[in-house]
């Protein structure tokens, strides 16, 4: 039995589609809110489903909570009605629940929550972690399964147990386990969003709900068209877009994310390539290769 602390339980949310986990632009060490607003507005015009604020691509680990709140405010303003998922992470239960309580007041659509980093709890500990957060949140929870960042592996049975919680509705799947991905999609209890960009085609072809794709900051219209075609079951047409996108996807993660995509956007004039230490800017050679990648023209039918 789950007893939600908030007086109202979050209503089910359809997260199908293409979500952009927005980078956080910087200028001389501070968040560049003008660049962030412009970038968000541009992504909206390209037809994305919505945005993720303050995830790993947004360098949330390098932001204070005050900066995170300011970033969220800018994105909400620029999104002007498109849904926004907010990242929330910590390795301390008390601090995490305090953060969830703060975010309960925000007009967001869901929280993106990973396991606690560095701790490596047992499966029972992970069940407790996500259950207490889901109980405390007014917003639906998207589990962020990313063991190579957190050090914690969520087993299939653990995810199936969590899926029974009425406030846990989806998973950002970076788990690297194809069998687990297929089982979750087949179960139909969680909306499965591909979090590894190279898995978008296979995940959605199997029935996944969509993707949270950092590389889709570039060639965004092609990614939008790809996800729409896959959602409609038009796999052959989607394949014609997918293979030209692969070199861009691979290049976007050839050096630590989000340095390549930030540098790519900087060369488009949208923002600076600036990172916060210990992250460093992407190499010029990589950015030059990214700029040389060409996409086929989109057809009206897409």
Residue pairs with C-beta under 8 A, 6 or more apart in sequence:
2 131
2 134
2 135
2 165
2 166
2 167
3 135
4 135
4 136
4 167
5 135
5 136
6 104
6 136
6 137
6 138
8 138
9 166
9 167
10 110
10 137
10 138
10 139
10 140
10 167
11 140
12 140
12 169
13 83
13 109
13 110
13 140
13 169
14 191
15 49
15 85
15 110
15 142
15 169
15 170
15 191
15 193
15 209
15 210
16 49
16 191
16 209
16 210
16 231
17 48
17 49
17 50
17 209
17 210
17 227
17 231
18 48
18 49
18 210
18 211
18 213
18 216
18 223
18 224
18 227
19 48
19 49
19 50
19 51
19 52
19 85
19 193
19 210
19 211
19 212
19 213
20 43
20 48
20 50
20 51
20 52
20 212
20 213
20 214
20 216
20 217
20 220
21 51
21 52
21 55
21 56
21 57
21 58
21 212
21 213
21 214
22 36
22 39
22 40
22 43
22 51
22 52
22 53
22 57
22 58
22 75
22 217
23 39
23 57
23 58
23 59
23 214
23 217
23 258
23 261
23 262
23 265
23 271
24 31
24 36
24 54
24 58
24 59
24 60
24 63
24 71
25 31
25 32
25 35
25 36
25 39
25 262
25 271
25 272
25 274
26 32
26 272
26 274
26 275
26 276
27 35
27 272
27 274
28 274
29 274
29 276
31 63
31 67
31 70
31 71
32 271
32 272
33 70
33 71
33 74
35 270
35 271
35 272
36 71
36 74
36 75
36 78
36 271
37 74
37 77
37 78
38 78
38 270
38 271
39 217
39 265
39 270
39 271
40 51
40 74
40 75
40 78
40 79
41 78
42 220
42 270
43 51
43 217
43 220
44 78
44 79
44 80
44 82
46 220
46 221
46 224
47 220
47 221
47 224
48 82
48 216
48 220
48 224
49 82
49 83
49 210
50 79
50 82
50 83
50 84
50 85
50 109
51 75
51 79
51 82
51 83
51 84
51 85
52 58
52 84
52 85
52 86
52 87
52 112
52 212
53 68
53 71
53 72
53 75
53 84
53 85
53 86
53 87
53 108
54 60
54 63
54 68
54 71
54 72
54 86
54 87
54 88
55 87
55 112
55 144
55 212
56 87
56 146
56 149
56 257
57 214
57 257
57 258
57 261
58 71
58 87
58 258
59 258
59 275
59 276
59 279
60 68
60 87
60 89
61 89
62 276
62 279
63 71
65 99
65 102
69 102
72 84
72 86
72 106
72 108
75 84
76 84
76 106
76 107
76 108
83 109
83 110
84 108
84 109
85 108
85 109
85 110
85 111
85 112
85 142
85 212
86 103
86 106
86 108
86 110
86 111
86 112
86 139
87 111
87 112
87 113
87 144
88 96
88 99
88 100
88 103
88 111
88 112
88 113
89 96
89 113
89 114
89 116
89 117
89 144
90 96
90 99
90 116
91 116
91 117
91 118
91 119
92 116
93 116
93 129
93 132
96 116
96 129
96 133
97 132
97 133
97 136
100 111
100 133
100 136
100 137
101 136
103 111
103 137
103 139
104 136
104 137
104 138
104 139
108 139
109 139
109 140
110 139
110 140
110 141
110 142
110 169
110 170
111 133
111 137
111 139
111 140
111 141
111 142
112 142
112 144
112 172
113 130
113 133
113 141
113 142
113 143
113 144
114 143
114 144
114 145
114 146
114 149
114 150
115 121
115 126
115 129
115 130
115 144
115 145
115 150
115 152
115 154
116 129
116 150
116 152
117 149
117 150
117 151
117 152
118 150
118 151
119 125
119 151
119 152
120 151
120 152
121 129
121 152
123 154
123 155
123 157
123 158
126 152
126 154
126 158
127 158
127 161
127 162
130 141
130 143
130 162
130 165
130 168
131 162
131 165
133 141
134 141
134 162
134 165
134 167
134 168
135 167
137 167
140 167
140 168
140 169
140 170
141 165
141 167
141 168
141 169
141 170
142 169
142 170
142 171
142 172
142 193
143 154
143 159
143 162
143 168
143 170
143 171
143 172
143 190
144 171
144 172
144 174
144 195
145 154
145 159
145 171
145 172
145 173
145 174
145 175
145 195
146 172
146 174
146 175
146 195
147 153
147 154
147 174
147 175
147 176
148 174
148 176
149 174
153 175
154 175
156 180
156 183
156 184
159 171
159 180
159 184
159 190
160 187
160 189
162 168
163 184
163 187
163 189
163 190
164 189
168 190
169 190
169 191
170 190
170 191
170 192
170 193
170 209
171 184
171 190
171 191
171 192
171 193
172 193
172 195
172 212
173 181
173 184
173 192
173 193
173 194
173 195
173 196
173 199
173 203
173 208
174 195
174 196
175 181
176 196
178 202
181 192
181 199
181 203
181 206
181 208
182 206
184 190
184 192
185 192
185 203
185 206
185 207
185 208
186 207
191 209
191 210
192 203
192 207
192 208
192 209
193 208
193 209
193 210
193 211
193 212
194 200
194 203
194 204
194 208
194 210
194 211
194 212
194 213
195 211
195 212
197 211
197 213
197 214
197 215
197 216
197 249
197 252
197 253
198 246
198 249
198 250
200 211
200 213
200 226
200 227
200 230
200 242
201 226
201 230
201 238
201 239
201 242
203 211
204 210
204 211
204 227
204 230
204 231
205 230
205 235
210 227
210 231
211 223
211 227
213 223
214 252
214 253
214 257
214 258
214 261
215 223
215 245
215 248
215 249
215 252
215 253
215 261
216 223
216 224
217 261
217 264
217 265
218 248
218 252
218 261
218 264
218 265
218 290
219 245
219 248
219 295
221 298
222 241
222 244
222 245
222 295
222 298
223 245
225 241
225 298
225 302
226 238
226 241
226 242
226 245
228 302
229 235
229 237
229 238
229 241
229 302
230 238
237 301
237 302
240 296
241 295
241 296
241 298
241 302
244 294
244 295
244 296
245 295
247 293
248 290
248 293
248 295
251 260
251 286
251 289
251 290
251 293
252 260
252 261
252 264
252 290
253 260
254 260
254 286
255 282
255 283
255 286
256 279
259 273
259 275
259 279
259 280
259 281
259 282
260 282
260 286
260 287
260 290
262 271
262 272
262 273
262 274
262 275
262 281
262 282
263 273
263 281
263 282
263 286
263 287
263 290
264 282
264 287
264 290
264 291
265 271
265 273
266 272
266 273
267 287
267 291
273 281
273 282
274 281
275 281
